[in-house]
């Protein structure tokens, strides 16, 4: 999988051709449109986002909380899929034993646990449990 962001239209075409193995099928960009679906270049970032760009996962560094899948339920009880994301915060913590700051992406529940028990004890606990 290609893991870099392509700026130029030709580079985008080359990356997609490599990923989808369409280089030998004769599909070439025409102006700002390309492939059989004729995706506009403004929409290509949305189309290729999950394939080409490595994005930071929404996972808590300590608890391992991650997105869940559920339904939006309308008034007429129609259900459409959606995702429930954890409440993650980028937080700096000071570790006095090491005399250094660390930045963690943690859930608000983990922040409350750290405030209650202390950074070092909480990190030891999660290492012992095997979550990190």
C-alpha positions as CSV (number, residue, x, y, z in Angstrom):
1,X,0.0,0.0,0.0
2,X,1.3,3.4,-0.8
3,X,1.6,5.5,2.3
4,X,2.4,9.0,1.1
5,X,0.4,12.0,0.0
6,X,0.5,12.9,-3.7
7,X,0.2,16.5,-4.7
8,X,0.3,16.5,-8.4
9,X,-2.5,15.0,-10.6
10,X,-0.1,12.7,-12.5
11,X,1.4,11.5,-9.2
12,X,-2.1,10.8,-7.9
13,X,-2.8,8.8,-11.1
14,X,0.5,6.9,-10.7
15,X,-0.2,6.0,-7.1
16,X,-3.7,4.8,-7.8
17,X,-2.5,2.9,-10.8
18,X,0.1,1.1,-8.7
19,X,-2.4,0.4,-5.9
20,X,-5.3,-0.8,-8.1
21,X,-3.1,-2.4,-10.8
22,X,-4.7,-0.4,-13.5
23,X,-1.6,0.9,-15.2
24,X,-1.6,-1.8,-17.8
25,X,-5.4,-1.4,-18.6
26,X,-4.9,1.8,-20.6
27,X,-6.8,4.1,-18.2
28,X,-5.2,7.5,-18.3
29,X,-6.3,10.8,-16.9
30,X,-8.1,13.2,-19.2
31,X,-7.7,16.8,-18.0
32,X,-9.0,16.8,-14.4
33,X,-11.0,13.6,-14.7
34,X,-9.7,10.1,-14.7
35,X,-10.6,6.4,-14.4
36,X,-13.9,5.0,-15.5
37,X,-15.7,6.5,-12.6
38,X,-14.6,10.0,-13.8
39,X,-13.8,11.2,-10.3
40,X,-13.2,14.9,-10.1
41,X,-9.8,15.9,-8.7
42,X,-11.5,17.7,-5.8
43,X,-13.2,14.5,-4.7
44,X,-10.1,12.3,-5.1
45,X,-8.8,13.0,-1.7
46,X,-11.9,11.6,-0.1
47,X,-11.8,8.6,-2.5
48,X,-8.2,7.8,-1.8
49,X,-8.0,8.8,1.8
50,X,-8.3,5.3,3.3
51,X,-6.0,3.8,0.7
52,X,-3.1,6.2,0.3
53,X,-2.8,8.4,3.4
54,X,-1.6,7.0,6.7
55,X,-3.6,8.7,9.4
56,X,-3.3,8.5,13.1
57,X,-5.7,5.9,14.5
58,X,-8.2,7.0,17.1
59,X,-7.0,4.7,19.8
60,X,-6.2,5.5,23.4
61,X,-2.5,4.9,24.2
62,X,-3.3,3.4,27.6
63,X,-6.7,1.8,27.6
64,X,-6.8,0.8,24.0
65,X,-10.3,2.3,23.5
66,X,-11.1,2.6,19.8
67,X,-14.1,3.5,17.6
68,X,-17.3,1.3,17.8
69,X,-19.8,0.8,15.1
70,X,-23.5,1.4,15.7
71,X,-26.6,2.9,14.1
72,X,-28.2,6.3,13.7
73,X,-31.8,5.7,14.4
74,X,-34.3,8.2,12.9
75,X,-37.7,9.1,14.2
76,X,-39.2,6.6,11.7
77,X,-36.8,3.9,13.1
78,X,-34.6,3.8,10.0
79,X,-31.1,2.7,10.8
80,X,-27.9,3.8,9.1
81,X,-24.4,2.8,10.1
82,X,-22.3,5.2,12.1
83,X,-19.2,5.2,14.2
84,X,-18.8,6.2,17.9
85,X,-15.4,7.6,18.5
86,X,-13.7,7.7,21.9
87,X,-13.1,11.1,23.5
88,X,-9.4,11.3,23.0
89,X,-7.2,14.1,24.1
90,X,-3.5,14.8,23.4
91,X,-2.1,15.4,26.9
92,X,1.4,16.1,28.3
93,X,2.4,14.4,31.5
94,X,5.4,15.0,33.6
95,X,7.2,11.9,34.9
96,X,9.2,13.0,38.0
97,X,11.4,9.8,38.1
98,X,12.7,10.4,34.6
99,X,12.5,14.2,34.9
100,X,10.9,14.5,31.5
101,X,7.5,15.2,29.8
102,X,5.7,12.7,27.6
103,X,2.8,13.3,25.3
104,X,0.1,10.7,25.1
105,X,-3.2,10.5,23.2
106,X,-5.5,9.2,26.0
107,X,-9.2,9.0,26.7
108,X,-10.8,11.1,29.3
109,X,-11.3,8.0,31.4
110,X,-7.5,7.4,31.4
111,X,-6.9,11.1,32.3
112,X,-9.1,10.6,35.3
113,X,-7.3,7.4,36.3
114,X,-3.9,9.2,36.0
115,X,-5.2,12.1,38.1
116,X,-6.3,9.7,40.8
117,X,-3.4,7.2,40.9
118,X,-0.5,9.2,39.4
119,X,1.3,8.8,36.1
120,X,3.9,6.3,37.0
121,X,1.6,4.0,38.9
122,X,-0.9,4.1,36.1
123,X,1.7,3.3,33.4
124,X,3.0,0.4,35.5
125,X,-0.6,-0.9,35.9
126,X,-1.3,-0.8,32.2
127,X,2.1,-2.4,31.3
128,X,1.4,-5.2,33.8
129,X,-2.1,-5.8,32.4
130,X,-0.6,-5.9,28.9
131,X,-2.7,-3.1,27.3
132,X,0.5,-1.3,26.4
